[in-house]
Amino acid sequence: MKRLRNFLKRSNRSKILLLTALILLTSIRFGLLLLPFRNLLKLITLISEGLLHKIAVNKVSLGQIVWAVDVVTRYMPGGAKCLARALTTQVLMNWCGYKPELRIGVSKGETGTFEAHAWIEYQGRVVIGYLQDLPRFVPFPSLEGVNI
């Protein structure tokens, strides 16, 4: 009940941002389960640059976007993996006029197992998905401009 009261006390802009992040993160999580990654990226590109982009709410700061994704992740059953969080952040940033770069990197873990991590960069800075040992992940080439 306290969480609901806290939510209701927020500004309309914050409520819309949180609800939008919730819908996006939920949809992207399902998309990652149900669709081939290539198809999901096509759909995300359409959503990011299509009609919704033109009617997006006023520009929101990067901090507010990351805050919304973090809050929604906390209350999402099972949380959300880095790729779903990064893709959600990417869409929100695109809607707000930023040009994010999705980065996906791979590494061998301490036990020799394959590990992957996704993060978003903006102007050379990690916006979401920062890890202290992020440099150990070798990023794939950028997907920017790749015909998906």
C-alpha positions as CSV (number, residue, x, y, z in Angstrom):
1,M,0.0,0.0,0.0
2,K,2.9,2.3,0.8
3,R,4.4,1.8,-2.7
4,L,1.1,2.7,-4.3
5,R,0.9,5.9,-2.2
6,N,4.4,6.8,-3.2
7,F,3.6,6.2,-6.8
8,L,0.5,8.3,-6.6
9,K,2.5,11.2,-5.0
10,R,4.8,11.4,-8.1
11,S,4.3,13.9,-10.8
12,N,2.3,12.9,-13.9
13,R,5.4,12.9,-15.9
14,S,7.1,10.4,-13.6
15,K,4.1,8.2,-13.5
16,I,4.0,8.1,-17.3
17,L,7.7,7.4,-17.5
18,L,7.4,4.5,-15.0
19,L,4.3,3.0,-16.7
20,T,6.0,3.3,-20.1
21,A,9.2,1.6,-18.8
22,L,7.0,-1.1,-17.2
23,I,5.2,-1.8,-20.5
24,L,8.4,-1.7,-22.6
25,L,10.4,-3.9,-20.2
26,T,7.6,-6.5,-19.9
27,S,7.2,-6.5,-23.7
28,I,10.9,-6.8,-24.4
29,R,11.3,-9.7,-21.9
30,F,8.5,-11.6,-23.7
31,G,10.0,-10.7,-27.0
32,L,13.4,-12.1,-26.0
33,L,11.6,-15.4,-25.0
34,L,9.4,-15.7,-28.1
35,L,11.1,-14.0,-31.0
36,P,14.4,-14.5,-32.8
37,F,16.8,-11.7,-31.8
38,R,16.9,-10.3,-35.3
39,N,13.1,-10.0,-35.4
40,L,13.0,-8.4,-32.0
41,L,15.6,-5.8,-33.1
42,K,13.5,-5.0,-36.1
43,L,10.5,-4.5,-34.0
44,I,12.4,-2.3,-31.5
45,T,13.7,-0.2,-34.3
46,L,10.1,0.3,-35.6
47,I,8.9,1.2,-32.1
48,S,11.9,3.5,-31.5
49,E,11.7,5.4,-34.7
50,G,8.1,5.1,-35.7
51,L,4.9,7.0,-34.8
52,L,5.4,6.7,-31.1
53,H,8.8,8.5,-31.4
54,K,7.0,11.5,-32.9
55,I,4.5,11.8,-30.0
56,A,6.9,11.1,-27.2
57,V,6.6,13.2,-24.0
58,N,9.0,16.1,-23.6
59,K,12.6,15.3,-23.3
60,V,13.5,13.4,-20.2
61,S,17.0,13.4,-18.7
62,L,19.2,10.3,-18.9
63,G,19.1,10.0,-15.1
64,Q,15.3,9.9,-15.1
65,I,15.3,7.2,-17.8
66,V,17.8,5.0,-15.9
67,W,15.9,5.7,-12.7
68,A,12.6,4.5,-14.3
69,V,14.2,1.3,-15.7
70,D,15.9,0.6,-12.4
71,V,12.6,1.0,-10.4
72,V,10.6,-1.1,-12.8
73,T,13.3,-3.8,-12.7
74,R,13.1,-3.9,-8.9
75,Y,9.4,-4.6,-8.9
76,M,9.4,-7.0,-11.9
77,P,8.9,-10.6,-10.9
78,G,12.3,-12.3,-11.4
79,G,13.9,-9.0,-12.2
80,A,15.3,-8.4,-15.7
81,K,18.5,-9.4,-17.4
82,C,20.9,-6.9,-18.7
83,L,19.8,-7.2,-22.4
84,A,16.1,-6.5,-21.6
85,R,17.2,-3.5,-19.5
86,A,19.5,-2.2,-22.2
87,L,16.9,-2.5,-24.9
88,T,14.3,-0.8,-22.8
89,T,16.7,2.0,-22.1
90,Q,17.5,2.3,-25.8
91,V,13.9,2.7,-26.8
92,L,13.2,5.3,-24.1
93,M,16.4,7.2,-25.0
94,N,15.4,7.2,-28.7
95,W,12.0,8.5,-27.8
96,C,13.5,11.4,-25.9
97,G,15.9,12.4,-28.6
98,Y,19.1,10.7,-27.5
99,K,21.2,8.5,-29.8
100,P,22.2,5.5,-27.6
101,E,24.5,2.8,-28.6
102,L,23.6,-0.8,-27.7
103,R,26.8,-2.7,-26.8
104,I,26.9,-6.5,-26.3
105,G,30.2,-8.1,-25.1
106,V,31.4,-11.5,-24.4
107,S,34.0,-12.9,-22.0
108,K,35.2,-16.1,-20.4
109,G,34.3,-16.4,-16.8
110,E,36.7,-17.5,-14.0
111,T,35.5,-21.1,-14.6
112,G,36.1,-20.9,-18.3
113,T,32.4,-20.5,-19.1
114,F,31.1,-18.2,-21.8
115,E,29.5,-15.0,-20.4
116,A,27.8,-12.1,-22.1
117,H,26.7,-8.7,-21.0
118,A,24.7,-5.9,-22.6
119,W,24.9,-2.2,-21.8
120,I,24.0,1.2,-23.3
121,E,26.6,3.9,-24.1
122,Y,25.8,7.5,-24.9
123,Q,28.6,9.9,-26.0
124,G,31.2,7.3,-24.9
125,R,29.8,6.9,-21.4
126,V,28.0,3.8,-20.0
127,V,24.4,4.9,-19.2
128,I,23.1,1.5,-18.0
129,G,24.7,-1.8,-17.5
130,Y,27.9,-0.6,-15.9
131,L,30.0,-3.3,-14.2
132,Q,33.3,-2.8,-12.4
133,D,34.8,-5.5,-14.6
134,L,33.2,-4.3,-17.8
135,P,36.5,-4.0,-19.6
136,R,36.8,-7.8,-19.5
137,F,33.9,-8.0,-22.0
138,V,35.0,-7.8,-25.6
139,P,32.2,-5.9,-27.4
140,F,30.8,-7.1,-30.7
141,P,30.9,-4.5,-33.4
142,S,28.1,-1.9,-33.1
143,L,24.7,-2.8,-34.6
144,E,24.3,0.8,-35.6
145,G,23.7,1.0,-39.4
146,V,23.6,-2.8,-39.8
147,N,20.8,-3.9,-42.0
148,I,18.8,-6.2,-39.7
